[in-house]
């Protein structure tokens, strides 16, 4: 996403948000920085930079590891990310794909 571009929203993003932007949004949902209804559609780079900083800070006490999250947060993470993977697979995403394969 360039500096002047607006984000298309997590559900309109590639494979339903299987991108860096999508991961940031899902993690913001996990930490309740954003409500799960916020898709970030229309956001610009500066808004994502600020969100990334907040998400990064939220992960710090847990060493950026899911296994270190408190049980409730870990369950929330699993639910949100599993739903994203299911949707992405329905849209043709494969975890074996990388940028050069698409």
N, C-alpha and C positions, 0 to 999 in steps of 0.2 A: 504494500500500500504506500503510494507516494505521499508527500507532504500535503498536497492539495486534494487528493482523492478522498472520497467518503466511503466508509466501510459498508458493504452490502448487507450486513447482518449475519449472525452465525448460521441461521437456517438457509440462507441463500449463498453462503460461502461454499467453497469446494468440498464436495462430499458431506455437506451438512456441518461444516466447521472443523474438519480434520486438518487444521492449519495452526500455525503459531497463535494467530488471533483467536481462533476458536478455543484453543487450550487456555489462553488467558481468561477468556470469558467464563468457561466452565469452572476454572479454579476460583474465579471471583464469585461464582454461584456457591461453590463449596464453602468458601469462607464467609458467605453472606455479605460480601462487599456490594454485590448487586443482587437484586431479586431475580429469580429464575425466569421471570417474564421479560427481562431486559435483554434484547438481542444485539444491542449496540449498532443497529442500523443507522446510517447517517453520521456515525462518529468519525472524527478526523484523527490524524496522527497524534496530536498533542493530548487528546483525550485518552488514547490507548497508552501513551507513554505514562500518563498519570495513573491509569489503572494498573499497568504492569508494575509500577513501583509499589502500589498498595498490595498487590498479590504477592510479589516477591517478599515484601516485609511480613506478610501473613504466614508465609512458608518458613521463614527463618527459624522460629523456635523449634521446628520439627525437622530441621536439617534438610528441607525440601524432599522428604521421604514420606510416602503414603503410610508406610508401616509405623511411622512415629506419630501419626495423628491420633488424637483421642478417639475412642471407639465411635462415638456419635458422628464425628467429622469424617472418619474413615468410611462409615456406612454411607454417608451422604456422597462422598467422593466416588465410591463404587457405583452407586445408583446413577449419578449424573454421567460419569464417564462410560459406563456400560450401555446406557441408553444412546449415547453419542456413537459408540462403535456399532451398535445394532443398526441405527439409522444410516450410518455411513456405508455399511455393508449392503443395505437395501438399495443404496444409490450407486453401487458398483465399486466401492472402495475396497482395497485389499491392503493389509498391513505390510505385505511384501513389496508394494509399489514404492518407488522413490520418485523424486522430481523428474528424473530422466526417463522413467518408464511411462509417464502419462502422456 
